[in-house]
């Protein structure tokens, strides 16, 4: 009979289940892919530094420290186009970059802090939503728009303002000018940059003010504080780091801006501290200006300039990020 | 059976914190007084123009607000009022440029709009020709192609970065978040220089649309990664736990539960990424070559784009060319506005669900 086909040694003992936290193969693959994707930013940033350094290496070595201390940027060629001599120095451009960015931050930060405070503690409901939307929209505007707006609309006005400032405040060294040329000055570039960085600085400051602990705000009110007293005693100390970080972030953006500065700034290879005088420098704009006619050798110089700009903005941004990240946690 | 009549009148809730009509009239009168005083002062003194009026309006508004508060409730209230007005004025200062930019672009750009703008290219014309000739079809197509390619590259990398930060939370989370932040601050011209130094000079030696797209994707990744990370953080942990409890591996949970739940947010991230790069000019000027004719092949020949078209138009300097440039800026602005509105509507819907 067929029924007798029973297993000989009773029911089979199941093998012991292995309990493990070891992920399955599919998960291992998934984690590998995601980690690789996650590290893409590291790889790209690394590649940028490596390739710019590789291309600019030759110039950096030949020029040495004079790349950062000299202000001339010229290549002298003979009639056939052979390079006779060259001198690449970034000093004027670096000074100009920092100067314009500083003007931008000095102008933008008070405005940004005022609007961030207003949006957080004064505006309500629809007005608040509208203000946030408009500032965010402004952050999405392309830089070329700011550039040409600055050139066509702001420049004539700023020339007149410069004249007034020079007339009444000319005794302050940075507002004095050697010749009354106010067109395309660092001051104008700084103002255009200020308009560009107001949104980002406002957004960072607003986010930090928004996180002000409610209990402290209410405690201040319960002690009889007016709104301003509350802001001064609670919100400003709490958000100080955020404001500084937002300003640094704005500084980084302002230093790296190309097109908007190029349109409104007169690039001169000479260190100029007179902000109203129509002569300035900017590393990014120099690259754009020289790029079109540059020969291979000069391109190498421009790559070195790009590397300097990249490292400068990277440093400022990391510092800003560090400051913003630290404030959130520290309870005051 | 008679129906009981229920009184439907609901007592109006009193809102003691809201300003009464009298208080509103008072604050309005502060503004009116300040306006009158500033206009009067400017009319009486040799100063003229709009700017001094505005500046003195600010000064008078702050002073009158301070005086009003001081006389009614003492100097603490006065100071409070003055600061409140000052902050409001600061916000107005931030809004003036945006209003001016919108107004200028629309009023100057619409003169350059004509029927051929979206059907013709500039291969037969130069920017100084009459405004009705030529158009920006080549620029529009070029921009769309480059942004699409950039999106295909940046979207996976950006979303993978976000998933790494929110789902895997590996050893490198902190540095990666730091680096994404740093990458969003990379100057756009450096992205262009990088593509030149890494690809154009050593390998291809030609300027084309693909190079532009690669440069744009570098600028796009951080925007997408940061927005996507924020969105994925909003997905409740219950969903992930439910996925795992049903026996899903992490891969299945992320792919079938978390990402679909965040879909509209991820689309927002994509839109914001597009908005970030569509007007990017500096790398485009460096690496695309910028043609005047329609070229839909991204790997061969120079490719035009909206920013390049605008840039080129303005540098001719004649009235027609400038109008062309403003029209190009208007088209660009409309694109940005559409993308921005889309992103906001989508993200609002996500919150409501």
Interface residues (C-beta under 8 A of the other chain):
Chain A: X23 X24 X26 X27 X29 X30 X31 X33 X34 X35 X36 X37 X38 X39 X40 X41 X42 X44 X45 X47 X48 X51 X52 X54 X55 X110 X111 X112 X113 X114 X115 X117 X118 X119 X122 X123 X131 X133 X134 X135 X136 X137 X138 X140 X141 X142 X143 X144 X145 X146 X148 X149 X152 X153 X157 X195 X198 X202 X226 X227 X228 X229 X231 X249 X252 X253 X255 X256 X257 X258 X259 X284 X287 X288 X291 X299 X302 X303 X306 X309 X310 X313 X314 X316 X317 X318 X321
Chain B: X51 X76 X77 X79 X80 X83 X84 X86 X87 X88 X89 X90 X91 X93 X94 X95 X97 X98 X100 X101 X104 X105 X156 X157 X159 X160 X161 X163 X164 X165 X167 X168 X170 X172 X175 X176 X178 X179 X180 X181 X182 X183 X184 X185 X186 X187 X188 X189 X190 X191 X193 X194 X196 X197 X198 X201 X218 X221 X222 X225 X249 X250 X251 X252 X254 X272 X275 X276 X278 X279 X280 X281 X282 X285 X286 X307 X310 X311 X314 X325 X326 X329 X332 X333 X336 X337 X339 X340 X344
